[in-house]
Amino acid sequence: QVQLVESGGDSVQAGGSLRLSCTASGFTYSTSLLAWFRQAPGKEREGVASVNKFGSRYADSVKGRFTISKDNAKNTLYLQMDSLKPEDTAMYYCAARPNGDWRYASLTRAEYDVWGQGTQVTVSS
C-alpha cells in the first residue's frame, strides 16, 4: 500500500522552529520526486519545497528559512522550519511522485501522485 504519513506539526510562537517529518511506505523513496505543500484556510494549496536527485527548490516565501532534506535509509522526508511567521500557519502536506527523481523539482500540485493526510502548523504572534 502506497502511503505517506506526516508528523511534527504544532503550535509555536513567531520566530520559533519546527521540524516536520514524512514517512513513506509502499514505494521506493530514494528514486522519488518529493515535496512539501501547505494550505491555509480559504487559500489554495501551494508548493513550499521540493527535492529531486539534482537538488532542492523553495518557494520565495520560505527561502532562507526552510530546509528540505531526506533520509533514504529511513524512507523519511523532513522540512526544517526556522524563523517561523504567522503567515506560515497552514496544514502541511508531503507529496511524492514515485520514480520521478529525475524530473524537474516542481512546486506544482499536479506533478505529484501520492499525498499524506497533513499536519497542522500554527504560528502565533
C-alpha positions in Angstrom: 0.0 0.0 0.0 1.4 3.4 -1.1 1.2 5.7 1.8 2.7 8.9 3.3 2.3 9.9 6.9 3.3 13.3 8.2 4.1 14.3 11.8 5.7 17.1 13.7 3.1 19.9 13.4 2.5 22.0 16.5 1.7 25.5 17.7 4.6 27.8 18.2 5.5 31.5 18.7 6.7 33.6 15.9 10.4 33.2 15.5 10.4 29.6 16.6 11.3 26.4 14.8 9.6 23.1 13.9 10.7 20.0 12.0 8.1 18.1 10.1 8.6 14.5 9.1 7.0 12.4 6.4 7.5 8.6 6.4 6.7 6.6 3.2 5.7 3.1 2.6 4.9 1.0 -0.5 7.2 2.7 -2.9 10.9 3.4 -3.4 11.6 6.7 -1.7 15.2 7.2 -2.9 14.1 7.5 -6.6 11.0 9.6 -6.0 10.4 13.3 -6.6 9.4 14.6 -3.1 7.9 17.9 -1.9 6.1 19.7 0.9 3.0 21.8 0.2 0.8 23.8 2.5 -2.8 25.1 2.6 -4.1 27.9 4.7 -7.8 28.3 5.4 -9.5 29.8 2.3 -6.4 29.6 0.2 -5.2 27.2 -2.5 -2.5 24.6 -1.7 0.9 25.9 -2.5 4.3 24.3 -3.0 6.8 25.1 -0.3 9.9 23.0 -1.2 10.8 20.1 -3.4 13.8 17.8 -3.8 15.0 15.6 -6.7 18.2 13.8 -7.5 19.9 17.0 -8.5 18.9 19.3 -5.6 16.2 21.2 -4.0 13.9 24.1 -4.7 12.0 26.5 -2.5 9.1 29.0 -2.7 10.3 32.6 -2.4 8.2 33.0 0.7 10.3 30.4 2.6 13.7 30.7 1.0 16.4 31.0 3.6 14.1 29.9 6.5 13.0 26.4 5.5 15.2 23.4 4.6 14.0 20.2 2.9 16.0 17.0 3.3 15.5 13.3 3.2 16.9 10.1 4.7 16.6 7.3 2.2 17.5 4.7 4.7 14.6 5.7 6.8 12.2 6.5 3.9 11.6 9.8 5.6 11.4 13.4 4.2 11.9 16.3 6.5 11.1 20.0 6.5 13.1 22.1 9.0 11.3 25.4 9.5 13.1 28.2 11.2 12.2 31.9 11.9 8.5 31.0 11.6 6.0 33.7 10.9 2.2 33.9 11.5 1.7 33.7 7.7 3.3 30.2 7.8 0.2 28.9 9.6 -1.3 26.2 7.5 -1.9 22.4 7.1 1.4 21.0 5.7 1.3 18.0 3.3 4.1 15.9 1.9 3.8 14.6 -1.7 5.7 12.2 -3.9 6.0 11.1 -7.5 7.5 7.6 -7.4 10.3 7.0 -9.8 10.3 10.7 -10.6 13.6 11.9 -9.0 15.0 12.8 -12.5 12.1 15.2 -13.1 12.2 18.9 -12.5 11.8 19.8 -8.8 8.3 21.2 -9.4 6.2 23.1 -6.8 3.1 22.4 -8.8 0.4 20.2 -7.2 -0.4 18.3 -10.4 3.1 16.8 -10.6 2.6 14.6 -7.6 0.7 11.3 -7.3 0.9 10.4 -3.6 -0.2 12.6 -0.8 -0.2 12.5 3.0 -3.0 13.4 5.3 -1.4 16.6 6.5 0.0 18.0 9.8 -1.1 21.4 11.3 1.3 24.2 11.9 0.1 27.2 13.8 2.3 30.2 14.4 1.2 32.9 16.8 2.5 36.5 17.0 
